Amino acid sequence: MNKVFITGRIAKDLKLESTKQGTPVCQFSIATNRPVNRDGEKQVDFITCIVWNKQAENLVKYQRKGNMIGIQGQLRVDTYEVNGERKYKTYVLVENIEFLEARKDIPNDEEKEFNKISSKTITQDTIEITDSDLPW
């Protein structure tokens, strides 16, 4: 079984790219904390992830650098050669993404509606209610 679950923060600005065939893809890094070392220093791992298709589009559209996300996928190791030397690329092929924070610079419909309403001055006559007015 090859399953990876990681929760962390998006480490860099996201960029949506496309293959020659037009398939959307996004390669990004997740910063995730390690336990504190013997010297009491915090350590961080930066894990390369690749996501494809609609999930890649949604990630770039709704998330940004610094946001907390959770991913589930498979650990992959690709091999290739450069000038006769064998190279390895280790990454997580993302199968599922959970957005744990909303993107701050794009308000959702409820926030837009709230902002529209809250920007208006609302006045209303006050009514005095006494205990005898209550049914209980």
Rosetta constraint file for C-alpha pairs under 8 A:
AtomPair CA 2 CA 74 HARMONIC 5.57 0.50
AtomPair CA 2 CA 75 HARMONIC 6.59 0.50
AtomPair CA 3 CA 72 HARMONIC 7.06 0.50
AtomPair CA 3 CA 73 HARMONIC 5.71 0.50
AtomPair CA 3 CA 74 HARMONIC 4.98 0.50
AtomPair CA 3 CA 75 HARMONIC 6.97 0.50
AtomPair CA 4 CA 71 HARMONIC 7.91 0.50
AtomPair CA 4 CA 72 HARMONIC 5.54 0.50
AtomPair CA 4 CA 73 HARMONIC 5.23 0.50
AtomPair CA 4 CA 74 HARMONIC 5.58 0.50
AtomPair CA 4 CA 75 HARMONIC 6.46 0.50
AtomPair CA 4 CA 92 HARMONIC 7.48 0.50
AtomPair CA 5 CA 70 HARMONIC 7.31 0.50
AtomPair CA 5 CA 71 HARMONIC 5.76 0.50
AtomPair CA 5 CA 72 HARMONIC 4.58 0.50
AtomPair CA 5 CA 73 HARMONIC 6.75 0.50
AtomPair CA 6 CA 32 HARMONIC 7.69 0.50
AtomPair CA 6 CA 70 HARMONIC 5.67 0.50
AtomPair CA 6 CA 71 HARMONIC 5.37 0.50
AtomPair CA 6 CA 72 HARMONIC 6.61 0.50
AtomPair CA 7 CA 30 HARMONIC 7.88 0.50
AtomPair CA 7 CA 32 HARMONIC 6.68 0.50
AtomPair CA 7 CA 68 HARMONIC 7.17 0.50
AtomPair CA 7 CA 69 HARMONIC 5.83 0.50
AtomPair CA 7 CA 70 HARMONIC 4.26 0.50
AtomPair CA 7 CA 71 HARMONIC 6.43 0.50
AtomPair CA 8 CA 30 HARMONIC 5.56 0.50
AtomPair CA 8 CA 31 HARMONIC 5.33 0.50
AtomPair CA 8 CA 32 HARMONIC 4.62 0.50
AtomPair CA 8 CA 33 HARMONIC 7.59 0.50
AtomPair CA 8 CA 68 HARMONIC 5.44 0.50
AtomPair CA 8 CA 69 HARMONIC 5.80 0.50
AtomPair CA 8 CA 70 HARMONIC 6.52 0.50
AtomPair CA 9 CA 30 HARMONIC 5.36 0.50
AtomPair CA 9 CA 31 HARMONIC 5.16 0.50
AtomPair CA 9 CA 32 HARMONIC 6.70 0.50
AtomPair CA 9 CA 65 HARMONIC 7.40 0.50
AtomPair CA 9 CA 66 HARMONIC 5.24 0.50
AtomPair CA 9 CA 67 HARMONIC 5.23 0.50
AtomPair CA 9 CA 68 HARMONIC 4.33 0.50
AtomPair CA 9 CA 69 HARMONIC 6.15 0.50
AtomPair CA 10 CA 28 HARMONIC 7.31 0.50
AtomPair CA 10 CA 29 HARMONIC 6.04 0.50
AtomPair CA 10 CA 30 HARMONIC 4.79 0.50
AtomPair CA 10 CA 31 HARMONIC 6.31 0.50
AtomPair CA 10 CA 64 HARMONIC 6.87 0.50
AtomPair CA 10 CA 65 HARMONIC 4.92 0.50
AtomPair CA 10 CA 66 HARMONIC 5.06 0.50
AtomPair CA 10 CA 67 HARMONIC 5.64 0.50
AtomPair CA 10 CA 68 HARMONIC 6.57 0.50
AtomPair CA 10 CA 69 HARMONIC 7.26 0.50
AtomPair CA 11 CA 28 HARMONIC 7.47 0.50
AtomPair CA 11 CA 29 HARMONIC 5.40 0.50
AtomPair CA 11 CA 30 HARMONIC 5.43 0.50
AtomPair CA 11 CA 31 HARMONIC 5.59 0.50
AtomPair CA 11 CA 46 HARMONIC 7.45 0.50
AtomPair CA 11 CA 65 HARMONIC 5.71 0.50
AtomPair CA 11 CA 66 HARMONIC 6.17 0.50
AtomPair CA 12 CA 28 HARMONIC 7.01 0.50
AtomPair CA 12 CA 29 HARMONIC 6.78 0.50
AtomPair CA 12 CA 64 HARMONIC 7.97 0.50
AtomPair CA 12 CA 65 HARMONIC 5.12 0.50
AtomPair CA 12 CA 66 HARMONIC 7.60 0.50
AtomPair CA 13 CA 64 HARMONIC 6.18 0.50
AtomPair CA 13 CA 65 HARMONIC 4.95 0.50
AtomPair CA 14 CA 26 HARMONIC 7.30 0.50
AtomPair CA 14 CA 27 HARMONIC 7.87 0.50
AtomPair CA 14 CA 28 HARMONIC 6.55 0.50
AtomPair CA 14 CA 60 HARMONIC 5.78 0.50
AtomPair CA 14 CA 64 HARMONIC 6.37 0.50
AtomPair CA 14 CA 65 HARMONIC 6.89 0.50
AtomPair CA 15 CA 26 HARMONIC 6.23 0.50
AtomPair CA 15 CA 27 HARMONIC 7.69 0.50
AtomPair CA 15 CA 60 HARMONIC 6.60 0.50
AtomPair CA 16 CA 24 HARMONIC 6.68 0.50
AtomPair CA 16 CA 25 HARMONIC 6.01 0.50
AtomPair CA 16 CA 26 HARMONIC 5.08 0.50
AtomPair CA 16 CA 56 HARMONIC 6.95 0.50
AtomPair CA 16 CA 57 HARMONIC 6.78 0.50
AtomPair CA 16 CA 60 HARMONIC 6.38 0.50
AtomPair CA 17 CA 24 HARMONIC 5.77 0.50
AtomPair CA 17 CA 25 HARMONIC 5.31 0.50
AtomPair CA 17 CA 26 HARMONIC 6.05 0.50
AtomPair CA 18 CA 22 HARMONIC 5.10 0.50
AtomPair CA 18 CA 23 HARMONIC 5.12 0.50
AtomPair CA 18 CA 24 HARMONIC 4.47 0.50
AtomPair CA 18 CA 25 HARMONIC 5.69 0.50
AtomPair CA 19 CA 23 HARMONIC 5.18 0.50
AtomPair CA 19 CA 24 HARMONIC 6.70 0.50
AtomPair CA 19 CA 25 HARMONIC 7.34 0.50
AtomPair CA 23 CA 52 HARMONIC 7.42 0.50
AtomPair CA 23 CA 53 HARMONIC 6.14 0.50
AtomPair CA 24 CA 52 HARMONIC 5.78 0.50
AtomPair CA 24 CA 53 HARMONIC 4.81 0.50
AtomPair CA 24 CA 54 HARMONIC 7.32 0.50
AtomPair CA 24 CA 56 HARMONIC 6.39 0.50
AtomPair CA 24 CA 57 HARMONIC 6.79 0.50
AtomPair CA 25 CA 50 HARMONIC 7.13 0.50
AtomPair CA 25 CA 51 HARMONIC 5.78 0.50
AtomPair CA 25 CA 52 HARMONIC 4.42 0.50
AtomPair CA 25 CA 53 HARMONIC 6.13 0.50
AtomPair CA 25 CA 56 HARMONIC 5.55 0.50
AtomPair CA 25 CA 57 HARMONIC 7.72 0.50
AtomPair CA 26 CA 50 HARMONIC 5.79 0.50
AtomPair CA 26 CA 51 HARMONIC 5.43 0.50
AtomPair CA 26 CA 52 HARMONIC 6.50 0.50
AtomPair CA 26 CA 56 HARMONIC 5.43 0.50
AtomPair CA 26 CA 57 HARMONIC 7.96 0.50
AtomPair CA 26 CA 60 HARMONIC 7.83 0.50
AtomPair CA 27 CA 48 HARMONIC 7.10 0.50
AtomPair CA 27 CA 49 HARMONIC 5.67 0.50
AtomPair CA 27 CA 50 HARMONIC 4.43 0.50
AtomPair CA 27 CA 51 HARMONIC 6.54 0.50
AtomPair CA 28 CA 48 HARMONIC 5.84 0.50
AtomPair CA 28 CA 49 HARMONIC 5.34 0.50
AtomPair CA 28 CA 50 HARMONIC 6.45 0.50
AtomPair CA 29 CA 46 HARMONIC 5.83 0.50
AtomPair CA 29 CA 47 HARMONIC 5.17 0.50
AtomPair CA 29 CA 48 HARMONIC 4.47 0.50
AtomPair CA 29 CA 49 HARMONIC 5.78 0.50
AtomPair CA 30 CA 45 HARMONIC 7.90 0.50
AtomPair CA 30 CA 46 HARMONIC 5.47 0.50
AtomPair CA 30 CA 47 HARMONIC 5.18 0.50
AtomPair CA 30 CA 48 HARMONIC 6.66 0.50
AtomPair CA 30 CA 49 HARMONIC 7.35 0.50
AtomPair CA 31 CA 44 HARMONIC 6.29 0.50
AtomPair CA 31 CA 45 HARMONIC 5.65 0.50
AtomPair CA 31 CA 46 HARMONIC 4.57 0.50
AtomPair CA 31 CA 47 HARMONIC 6.52 0.50
AtomPair CA 32 CA 44 HARMONIC 5.59 0.50
AtomPair CA 32 CA 45 HARMONIC 5.40 0.50
AtomPair CA 32 CA 46 HARMONIC 6.57 0.50
AtomPair CA 32 CA 47 HARMONIC 7.77 0.50
AtomPair CA 33 CA 42 HARMONIC 7.43 0.50
AtomPair CA 33 CA 43 HARMONIC 6.03 0.50
AtomPair CA 33 CA 44 HARMONIC 4.52 0.50
AtomPair CA 33 CA 45 HARMONIC 6.33 0.50
AtomPair CA 34 CA 42 HARMONIC 7.05 0.50
AtomPair CA 34 CA 43 HARMONIC 5.29 0.50
AtomPair CA 34 CA 44 HARMONIC 5.53 0.50
AtomPair CA 34 CA 45 HARMONIC 6.86 0.50
AtomPair CA 35 CA 42 HARMONIC 6.93 0.50
AtomPair CA 35 CA 43 HARMONIC 6.95 0.50
AtomPair CA 36 CA 40 HARMONIC 5.47 0.50
AtomPair CA 36 CA 41 HARMONIC 5.44 0.50
AtomPair CA 36 CA 42 HARMONIC 4.79 0.50
AtomPair CA 36 CA 43 HARMONIC 6.40 0.50
AtomPair CA 37 CA 41 HARMONIC 5.52 0.50
AtomPair CA 37 CA 42 HARMONIC 6.68 0.50
AtomPair CA 37 CA 43 HARMONIC 7.30 0.50
AtomPair CA 47 CA 91 HARMONIC 6.91 0.50
AtomPair CA 47 CA 92 HARMONIC 7.65 0.50
AtomPair CA 48 CA 90 HARMONIC 7.46 0.50
AtomPair CA 48 CA 91 HARMONIC 4.94 0.50
AtomPair CA 48 CA 92 HARMONIC 6.38 0.50
AtomPair CA 49 CA 91 HARMONIC 5.33 0.50
AtomPair CA 49 CA 92 HARMONIC 4.61 0.50
AtomPair CA 49 CA 93 HARMONIC 6.02 0.50
AtomPair CA 49 CA 94 HARMONIC 6.50 0.50
AtomPair CA 50 CA 91 HARMONIC 7.10 0.50
AtomPair CA 50 CA 92 HARMONIC 6.28 0.50
AtomPair CA 50 CA 93 HARMONIC 5.19 0.50
AtomPair CA 50 CA 94 HARMONIC 5.89 0.50
AtomPair CA 51 CA 55 HARMONIC 6.56 0.50
AtomPair CA 51 CA 56 HARMONIC 5.28 0.50
AtomPair CA 51 CA 93 HARMONIC 6.31 0.50
AtomPair CA 51 CA 94 HARMONIC 5.08 0.50
AtomPair CA 51 CA 95 HARMONIC 7.27 0.50
AtomPair CA 52 CA 56 HARMONIC 5.01 0.50
AtomPair CA 52 CA 94 HARMONIC 7.86 0.50
AtomPair CA 53 CA 57 HARMONIC 6.57 0.50
AtomPair CA 54 CA 58 HARMONIC 6.09 0.50
AtomPair CA 55 CA 59 HARMONIC 5.99 0.50
AtomPair CA 55 CA 96 HARMONIC 7.87 0.50
AtomPair CA 55 CA 97 HARMONIC 7.54 0.50
AtomPair CA 56 CA 60 HARMONIC 6.36 0.50
AtomPair CA 57 CA 61 HARMONIC 6.08 0.50
AtomPair CA 58 CA 62 HARMONIC 5.82 0.50
AtomPair CA 58 CA 63 HARMONIC 7.90 0.50
AtomPair CA 59 CA 63 HARMONIC 5.48 0.50
AtomPair CA 60 CA 64 HARMONIC 6.97 0.50
AtomPair CA 62 CA 102 HARMONIC 7.05 0.50
AtomPair CA 62 CA 103 HARMONIC 5.59 0.50
AtomPair CA 62 CA 106 HARMONIC 7.71 0.50
AtomPair CA 63 CA 67 HARMONIC 6.52 0.50
AtomPair CA 63 CA 99 HARMONIC 7.67 0.50
AtomPair CA 63 CA 102 HARMONIC 6.85 0.50
AtomPair CA 63 CA 103 HARMONIC 4.96 0.50
AtomPair CA 64 CA 103 HARMONIC 6.32 0.50
AtomPair CA 67 CA 100 HARMONIC 7.65 0.50
AtomPair CA 67 CA 101 HARMONIC 5.99 0.50
AtomPair CA 67 CA 102 HARMONIC 7.67 0.50
AtomPair CA 67 CA 103 HARMONIC 7.22 0.50
AtomPair CA 68 CA 99 HARMONIC 6.98 0.50
AtomPair CA 68 CA 100 HARMONIC 5.41 0.50
AtomPair CA 68 CA 101 HARMONIC 5.75 0.50
AtomPair CA 69 CA 97 HARMONIC 7.01 0.50
AtomPair CA 69 CA 98 HARMONIC 5.69 0.50
AtomPair CA 69 CA 99 HARMONIC 4.84 0.50
AtomPair CA 69 CA 100 HARMONIC 4.98 0.50
AtomPair CA 69 CA 101 HARMONIC 7.02 0.50
AtomPair CA 70 CA 97 HARMONIC 5.77 0.50
AtomPair CA 70 CA 98 HARMONIC 4.93 0.50
AtomPair CA 70 CA 99 HARMONIC 6.59 0.50
AtomPair CA 70 CA 100 HARMONIC 6.87 0.50
AtomPair CA 71 CA 94 HARMONIC 6.50 0.50
AtomPair CA 71 CA 95 HARMONIC 7.55 0.50
AtomPair CA 71 CA 96 HARMONIC 5.70 0.50
AtomPair CA 71 CA 97 HARMONIC 4.55 0.50
AtomPair CA 71 CA 98 HARMONIC 6.21 0.50
AtomPair CA 72 CA 94 HARMONIC 5.92 0.50
AtomPair CA 72 CA 95 HARMONIC 5.81 0.50
AtomPair CA 72 CA 96 HARMONIC 5.14 0.50
AtomPair CA 72 CA 97 HARMONIC 6.52 0.50
AtomPair CA 73 CA 92 HARMONIC 6.06 0.50
AtomPair CA 73 CA 93 HARMONIC 5.38 0.50
AtomPair CA 73 CA 94 HARMONIC 4.34 0.50
AtomPair CA 73 CA 95 HARMONIC 4.71 0.50
AtomPair CA 73 CA 96 HARMONIC 6.58 0.50
AtomPair CA 74 CA 92 HARMONIC 5.47 0.50
AtomPair CA 74 CA 93 HARMONIC 5.22 0.50
AtomPair CA 74 CA 94 HARMONIC 6.71 0.50
AtomPair CA 74 CA 95 HARMONIC 7.55 0.50
AtomPair CA 75 CA 90 HARMONIC 7.23 0.50
AtomPair CA 75 CA 91 HARMONIC 5.92 0.50
AtomPair CA 75 CA 92 HARMONIC 4.61 0.50
AtomPair CA 75 CA 93 HARMONIC 6.35 0.50
AtomPair CA 76 CA 89 HARMONIC 7.95 0.50
AtomPair CA 76 CA 90 HARMONIC 5.66 0.50
AtomPair CA 76 CA 91 HARMONIC 5.43 0.50
AtomPair CA 76 CA 92 HARMONIC 5.91 0.50
AtomPair CA 76 CA 93 HARMONIC 6.57 0.50
AtomPair CA 77 CA 88 HARMONIC 6.44 0.50
AtomPair CA 77 CA 89 HARMONIC 5.45 0.50
AtomPair CA 77 CA 90 HARMONIC 4.42 0.50
AtomPair CA 77 CA 91 HARMONIC 6.60 0.50
AtomPair CA 78 CA 88 HARMONIC 5.66 0.50
AtomPair CA 78 CA 89 HARMONIC 5.13 0.50
AtomPair CA 78 CA 90 HARMONIC 6.55 0.50
AtomPair CA 79 CA 86 HARMONIC 6.80 0.50
AtomPair CA 79 CA 87 HARMONIC 5.62 0.50
AtomPair CA 79 CA 88 HARMONIC 4.62 0.50
AtomPair CA 79 CA 89 HARMONIC 6.44 0.50
AtomPair CA 80 CA 86 HARMONIC 5.77 0.50
AtomPair CA 80 CA 87 HARMONIC 5.33 0.50
AtomPair CA 80 CA 88 HARMONIC 6.56 0.50
AtomPair CA 81 CA 85 HARMONIC 5.25 0.50
AtomPair CA 81 CA 86 HARMONIC 4.50 0.50
AtomPair CA 81 CA 87 HARMONIC 5.71 0.50
AtomPair CA 82 CA 86 HARMONIC 6.58 0.50
AtomPair CA 82 CA 87 HARMONIC 7.03 0.50
AtomPair CA 103 CA 107 HARMONIC 7.71 0.50
AtomPair CA 107 CA 111 HARMONIC 5.53 0.50
AtomPair CA 107 CA 112 HARMONIC 6.09 0.50
AtomPair CA 108 CA 112 HARMONIC 6.21 0.50
AtomPair CA 109 CA 113 HARMONIC 6.14 0.50
AtomPair CA 110 CA 114 HARMONIC 6.02 0.50
AtomPair CA 111 CA 115 HARMONIC 5.94 0.50
AtomPair CA 112 CA 116 HARMONIC 6.13 0.50
AtomPair CA 113 CA 117 HARMONIC 6.20 0.50
AtomPair CA 114 CA 118 HARMONIC 5.82 0.50
AtomPair CA 115 CA 119 HARMONIC 5.95 0.50
AtomPair CA 116 CA 120 HARMONIC 7.02 0.50
AtomPair CA 129 CA 133 HARMONIC 6.19 0.50
AtomPair CA 129 CA 134 HARMONIC 7.93 0.50
AtomPair CA 130 CA 134 HARMONIC 7.25 0.50
